[in-house]
Amino acid sequence: MRRRTLPAATALAVLFSSVALVATGAGSAAADSNVSLPLKSTGDIVVDGSHQRVFISDPTAGQVVVTNYAGAVVGTVGSLPGVRGLELSADSGTVYAAVGDADAIVAIDTATATEAHRWSTGTAAPEYVALTGGKVWFSYGSGGDGNIGSLDLSGTDPVLALGQDTARTFYDAPILDASPGAPGTLVAGAPGQSPVVLAVYDVSSGTASRGAYAFDPGNTGGGNLADLAVTPDGKDVITASGAPYYQAVYKLSDLSADGKYVTNTYPNAVDIAPNGDVAAGTFSWYDPDVHVFKQGVSTPLRQYDFPNTGNSSGSDTLAPRGLAWAPDESRLFAVSVNDSDVYSLRILDAPTKAPTTLTANAPATAPRAQPLTVTGTLTSSSAFPAGTKVSVTRTDDESPAGKALGTATVAADGSYSFADTPPAGGKVTYTVSYAGDADHAGATATHSVTVAKSAATVTLNNNLKVYGYNSSVTFTAHLGTTYKNRTLEIWADPYGSDKPNALVKKGTVDSHGNLTATVRLTRDAKISAKFTGDTRYAARTTTNTVYTKVSVSSSLSGAYKTATAWNATYAYFHQSKDPVYNTSMTMYPGRKYQFQIQQFYSGAWHTTATEYFGLDRYGKDSVLLDDNPPTGVRFRIRSSYIDTKSGDNVNATTYGGWKYFTFTR
């Protein structure tokens, strides 16, 4: 007989791994923001509350940059060489700009962010500007010729008056300011000079008459004045000097000391809100840059420390005169600069409210439909009133937009506690919010809990059963109790990489919880019933394996007759004739069949040959039995598919039928 060999089969293993995801909650974050500015330098900053715009002068670039409250640039007014001091009109319709290198005062229309008028100041190069007594007052001069001038714009033609400081008080052009609380009063201070020099002028008559004057006011006036601001009530002037390390307060009546706002090294800016709250700035690489005070309180309510956006070891710093309140105190605007000369507008929200810190804690995991407790603390540098509450919202798969759960009262020590029973499983997020009040900023904290869903029951019949080739088998999947989802999927995944897992049927189970589907089986297969889960019950998949036999047939050719003998049908061959044994089997790449011959003797069948022969691409093969057989001996032969040994494992072991034959002379 012909002998054939079968290469060893190759086994394929697939490793699956899983990754656990852990979500954690976070505390509240400040709403403050910052935006880079197209500046080469800064001179002054004013805020127009009516149009919600911020005006920043840039002497080096000769421009005024205009932004909205979010810091986006909405306009640039150019052709303003050396522009420095800015002042907003009482009706918020005009920003007056001192344009030193053009010897002019320029009016900027706040609504359009464009130049509206330009008035010459003759030979005077204006540096700073203030409005009081119905006139525009400006300072000019340097090198011992510092002085004050005015523009009267009330008539048909502007009236310019220079040399108003007949006492020649200042070496250089002084910083100017005025307040509606002191109409007809102008305050001036010598910039960059030690010690500080201050003077108060009565301008109600139309000309400047110097009243109070101080060289080193209060004997602690320090030096290097960078900014000054008159209080809204017209009672005091607050200065920002490089030293001492606080913003000093002086009475306008006699420039005697009247308090201080304690900051840190190198004060360089001050601005006062309409209600008297004070924003004080310092040039500080390693300390807070902006300090907010309630009127008359010398310790800060709030401080801001700029981050480092450059390459130095120190943080960004506040630009001189770089602070301005929004008139409603909802925001404080600050201009900062880093060591690469990149300027930014920092928008500080709710600056007069004490910052709050809110935390939220809950178990990392919890069972569904059982109570859990959310706890946390609400803290601030300023005490909260009794009865302060935080609100709690739960977000889960049943309430993706969030569900308000109510409030929890904050105890005297700042702690709170809230109980909840989560109805849904999965990721459940608790959001705790404090709305804030007149004295405290709002805050929000979140914490997520992984809530275990209830286990669903999914069953499937016919596990481990063996079916004939091409059988149509009905599978019944059963779904137990769930919340809302009553849909099942039945999938069939035949053995072999060439046949993908496929959805057979998807549907709603019947009143008994059943879904049936019929699958035509040609290979072993994994049949799965899948429940995708709902908000309360976890996804569940049940997978069964069913086995499928191959289709196998065989025949003997060359017999001279067939006849029934020994209770079987025998093929009779002449001894001189070589039988041909033909096999046909369900094909699969690389498949072989088991060829087996048995001989009957001693009252039983005994195997005399077993080989594995390959099938052609049609699943067929023929073997010529070319031996010299004995006559009168009973033989039988069969072809079988043996799982794995036949070269693959996509079908169940299938034994073909025996073909009986014998030889005669």
Protein Blocks (a to p, Z undefined) as FASTA:
>chain_A
ZZdddddddddddddddddddddddddddfbdcdddddfbdfbdcddfklopaddddfkn
opacdddfkopafbdcehiehiabdcddfklpaccdddfknopaddddfklopafbdcde
hjaccfbdcdeehiacddedeehiaccddddfkbmbdcddehklmnomafbdcdddddfk
lghiacdddehiacdddddddfknopacdfbdcehihhlnogaifbdcddfklmaccddd
fbdcbdddddfklopaebdcddbehiabdcddfkopacdddddfkbcfbdcddehiabdf
bdcddddfblbfbdcdddehiaccdfklmaccdddddfkopacddddehklbccdddddd
ddfbdcehiacddddddddfbdcdehiacddddddfklmnopaebjcdddfkopacdddd
dfbgcjdddddddebifkbccddddddddddddddddddehihiacdehiacdddddddd
dfklccdcdddddehjklccddfbgcdddfkopacdddddfbdcddddddebifkbccdd
dddddddddddddddehiabdcdeehiacddddfklccdddddddddehiacddddddde
ehiacdfbdcdddddfkopacdddfbdcdehiacdddddddehjnopakbccdddddddd
dddZZ
